Amino acid sequence: MAVHTLKDLLGEGVSGRGVLVRSDLNVPLDDGKITDPGRITASVPTLKALVEAGAKVVVTAHLGRPKDGPDPKLSLAPVAAALSEQLGRHVQLAGDVVGTDALARAEGLTDGDVLLLENIRFDARETSKDDAERLALARQLAELVGPTGAFVSDGFGVVHRKQASVYDIATLLPHYAGTLVAEEIQVLQQLTSSTKRPYAVVLGGSKVSDKLGVIESLATKADSIVIGGGMCFTFLAAQGFSVGKSLLETEMVDTCRRLLDTYVDVLRLPVDIVVADKFAADATPQTVAADAIPDDLMGLDIGPGSVKRFATLLSNAETVFWNGPMGVFEFPAFAAGTKGVAEAIATATGKGAFSVVGGGDSAAAVRALGIPEGDFSHISTGGGASLEYLEGKTLPGVEVLDRPQPTGDAA
């Protein structure tokens, strides 16, 4: 790919120019407080480089999924405060997306200033399926950075979305991949084009349906695929085992049976399960064989035998891709499976393996369980984007960056 990068933009010069940056600042909140600032931290290098080069920086991002217009609970106000702290300079927050306040603040920016627009998804056109509606919003975004403006795509967590601030804006302004997006693309290309063997994939999370595409794609490329998390119970059911009250996608059982028959030498399932009588932090855990889950109990984690077995497999890997926790890691009693597998991947990395943590809940688990992020080769900020790339799908927000730069006053 011949994608222009932030380095190219800085080489052209940005002092006094408006630069619109699409960041991924979709962080988890608990009662208005940020519980994991990882995505904010990951966005800082690109923003800092632009600030230091004298750009007038306008940042756009989303938070959650507002249903009916602006929702005070999904305001980017706490994000603006956290970003100010990490950047070491005040970040203004516009009171709207592309309205009068955003326009006035953008016009008043001086070199090195940063303006964060309010949650882009407060404007329904951002996620519209209507090309004309999205383009209209993109034109208003472009107006905020003026006729000499540029666009930097740095929100890898959204590049699989064909949205106004991700895709359409890049058809209007000179476009560049930010530090984060450029690094993510490089890592995923390494995973798909120059993979060292043995190649182990670890997949968890709740639903088989969410991971079906990547399982089918990687089953012919990987040497082993470890299945954990809630999705493992549909596979266990496909083997004819009772899974009690565990999460089960009944409509996916036949599909899982086909996958097990087709890729019998690749797919690896848990041999034991940590079960409980309820989905709660104070539930009493007990370990049972994977083929002996009681009818009145539910599986909430993989067991110690499974961790040991998977760790042995991972210890021989030269490449590891991990997406999805092994259990309900948010509950300490059911976090051992995720922690054990994460530590095994970290150990393999220490021995020279190339490891990628595929964003989302996996990245959150690494931080929540106190495992140093530096113990892995790369922690992605985009779970869905990573999976779609590995499935072989085109990522609209990446594909558009590979196009020739637009000419003339697109806004």
N, C-alpha and C positions, 0 to 999 in steps of 0.2 A: 504493500500500500504506500502511496505517495502522499501521505497526510502531512499538512503543514502543522508545525508544533509551536508551542509557546516560545521556544528558543528562536524560531524564525520571526515571530512577531516582535520579540524584544530586539532582534537584530535590525528590524525595519525602523524601530523607534516608536515609543508610545507616549512620550512626554507630552502632556497637554491633550492627548486623545482620549475619547471616551471608549471604554472597553466593557462590553457586556459579558459577564461570566455566568454560565449555568453550572452551579455547584449542586452537590447532593448533600443537603443539610437535614435530611429526614431522620432525625434522631428520636429515640424513645423518650416520652415524657411521663412523669408520675406526679399528678397534682401540679402541673405547670413547671416542674423541675426536670432538667435533663438528667437521665440516669446513665447514659452512655454517650459521651461526646466524640466517639471515634470518628464519625464522618466529618464533624467540624474540624477536628485535628487534621484529617487527611486533605481537607480543602485549603488549608493555610499556605502551603508552599507556593501554589500558583498565585493566590491573592497577594502574598507578600512580595513576590517578584514583580508583579505589576505595580504595586504601591511604591516600591523602591525605585522603579523606573519612571515614576511620575505620571502614571495613567490616572484618569478619572474613572474609577471602577464602580460599575453598577452590577450588583449580584442578584440573580434570580434563582429561586429554589422553591421546593414545596415541602409541606409537612402534613403527613396523613392524607386522608381522603375526604375532604369536605363534601357534603352531599347537596346542600342547598345554599350556595354562595358563602360569604364570609362567616367563619365560626371563631369567636374569640378564643376558644380553647385550642385552636390550631394556628393562632397567630405566631409569627416568627420572632416576636419580642424576646423570649428567652434565648433564642438562637443568636439574635443580634448582640445581646449582652455577653454571651459566651464567646462569640467571634471577636468582639472588641477586646476581650481579655487575652485571647490567644494571639491576636494580631498586634497587640500593644498599642492600639490606637482606636479612637472612637469610630464606631460603625453606625451611621444613621439608619433608621428604619422608616421607610415610607409608610404612610397611612393607607396606601392603596397599591394596586398592582401597576397600572399604567394610567392612572387618573391624574387629576390636577396636582395633588401633593407630590406624587412621584415625578411628574414633569418639572415642577418648580424646584424640587430638591436636586434633580439631575442637572438642570441648567445652572444651579448655584455651586456645583462641585468645583473645587480647585485641584491642582495637581496633587496626586497622592491620597485624595479623599476616597472613602468607600461608602456607597449607598446600598443598603439591602432592601429590595422591594418586598412588599408584603406577599404572603403565600400565593404563588402563581396559580394554584388550583382554586383560589377564590374566584378566579375568572373562568367560567365554564368552557370558554373557547380553547383553553390550554389542552384539554383532553378530548375535544370534539372530534367526531369521525368525519366532519365536513371540512374538506380541504380549505375552502374559502374562509370559513370562520377561523380556523387556526392561522391562516396566513394574515388575516386582518389583525389578530393579536400580535403576531410576529412583527408586523410593520410598526405597530405602536411601541413595541420593545426596541426596535431599531432606532426609532426617533429619539429615544432617551440618550443615545450615545452619539447622535449627530452624523453629519455626512462623512466624517473621517473615521467613524467608529469601526470597531472590529468585534468579533464574537469568539469567545474561548469556551469550548466545551470541556467541562471538568467534572461533570456528574456521571461517573460511570454507572452508578446504580439506576440510571434512567435511560441509557443509550439504546435500550431495546424497545423504547416507547416512541411512536411517531407522534410527537407532541410539539406544540408551537415553540416552546422555549428550548427544545432539544433538536428538532429536525427542521422545521420551517424557517426559523431564524437564520440557519446556516445557508439557506438559499438566497438570503438577502444581503448578508454582510460577509466581508472577508472572514474566513473561519479557520480556527486553529485548535488542535488538541492540547488541553492543559496537561500539566505534569502528571496528574493522576490518571487521566484517560490514556495518555501515551504509554505510561508504565503498564497499565492493565492490559492494553492491546498486545504489548510486547510479551508479557507473561503468558497470555492465552495462546499466542502464536507459538511460543516455546512448548506449551503443553500439547499442541496439536501437530506440530510439524517436526520437532526434533526431540521426541520423547525418549528418554533413556529407560531401558527395561531392567528389571521388572517394573511394570506400571500398575500401581494399586489405586483403586478408587474407593472412597468411603462415602456412602450415602445414608442420610438419616432424614429426620423430619417426619411429619405426620402422614402425608398422603403419597401413595404410589402414583396416582394420577398426575401429581405435580412433577414427578421425576421420570415418568415413563419414557419420554423422548430421549433424555440423557442416558438412561439405562440401555435403551436399544442402540443408541449411537456408540456408546463407549464399550459395550459388551464385545464388540469385534476389534477393539483397539487395546483394551486393558487386559492385563494378565489375571486380575482378580477384582471383583466388585463386592465390597463388604456392605451388607444391608442391615441397618439398625433403625432405631427410632420407632415411631408409631407405624411406619410403613411395613415393618418386618412382620407384623401380625397378619397382614393379608397374604404375604408369602407363606407363612406358617400354615394358615388356613388352606392354602392351595396344596399343601402337602398332606392335607387330611387331618391336621391337628386341631383340637379345640383351643380357642384363644380366650375363652371366658368372656369377660366384659371389656376386653381390650378394644381399642380402635380398630375397626374393620371396614374396608371398602368392599362390600359384597359384590358389587358390579365389576370389580377388578380381579376377582379370584381366578377366573378362567385365563385372563391375561397373564397373571403371575405364574399360573401352572405352565402356560406355553413358554414363558421366559425361562423357567426352571428346567424344562425339558430341552430347550434349545441351547441354553448356556450353562449346562450342568457343571462344566469344568471351570466356570468363571465366577458365578454367584456364590457368595458365602453368607450363610445365615447364622444367627445366634444359636448357641447350644443350651443356654439357660437364660432365664428372665427374672427380673426383680418385680414382684407383684404386690398389690395392696388392695384393700377393699374400697378405697375411694381415691379420687383425684384431689389430693390435698397435701400440704406441706407436713401436716402432723400425722399422715397415714403411716401405719406400721409396715415396714418392708419385710418381705421374705423372698428367698430365692428358690425357684423351682426349675425343673427341666423344661426346655422349650416345647416338648411334646406332652407336658403334664400341667398345663395351666388350669387351675380349678375354675369351675363354671361361674362361681360367685366373685372372682377376683379379676383385676385388670393389670396388664403389664405396663410398667412405667419406666423401665430401664432395661438394658441388657445386663446379664449377670457377670460375675467375676470370671467364670470359665470362658465366656465369650470374649471378654476383654483380653484374657491371656492368649487365647487362640488368635484373635485378630492382631495382637501386639507381635506375636511370632511372625505372622504373615507380613506385617508392615516393616519388621526389622530387616527384611531382605529386599525391600523396595528401593529403587533408584529414583522413582517419580511417584508422588502421592498427590491426589486431588481429593479434598474433603469438603462435602457440602451437607449440612444437616446434623443436628445433635443426635446422640444415641438414646437419649431418654429425656425426662423432664428435669433438665439440669438446674432450673430455677428453684427446685425443691432439693435441699442438701441431701436428703435420704435417697434421692434418685439421680444424683449427679455423677456417681462413680464411673458409670459406663462412658459418658462423654469425656470425663477427665482422663480416664485410663487410655482411651483411644487417642486423645489429643496429645498426651504425654508420649505415647508410642510414636506418633508422627514426629513430634519434636525430637525424640531420640534418633529416629531415622535421619532427620535433617542434620543433626549433629555429626552423623557418620558420613554425610556427603550427599544425601538424597535431596532432590528438588521438590519442595512441598508448597502447595497452594491451598489456602483455606478460602473456600468459595463464598465468602461474604455472609450477609444475613445473620441467622441465628448462630451459625458456627463461629463467626467473628465475635459475636456478643458473648458466646460461651467461653472463648479463650480469655477474654477480659474478665468476665465474671468469676471464672475459676482461678484467676491469678497466675495464669501461665504466661510467661514473657512473650510478647509478640515477636521479638527478635529470634525466638526459637524456631520460627517458620521462615521459609524463603520469601513468601509473599502472602499477605492477608488482603483479599479482595474486598472492595466496598460494595460490590454489586452481585448479590446472589442470583437473582433472576437473569441478569445480563450474562453472567458467567455461564450459567446452564444453557441458555439459548445459543451462545457462541459455540459451546462444546457439542451441541446438538447439530451444528452446521447451519443454523439459521442466520439470516442477514440481520444485523443490528442497524436499524434505520439511522440512529444517531452517530454511528461510526461510518456507515456507507456514505452519508451526505458529506462527511469531512474529506472523503476521497475525491470529491468532485472538483472541477476547476473553480477558481475563485470567481464570484459574481463581479460584473463590471458595472460602472455607472452608479448613480444614486438610487439604490434599490429601495430605500425607505420612502 
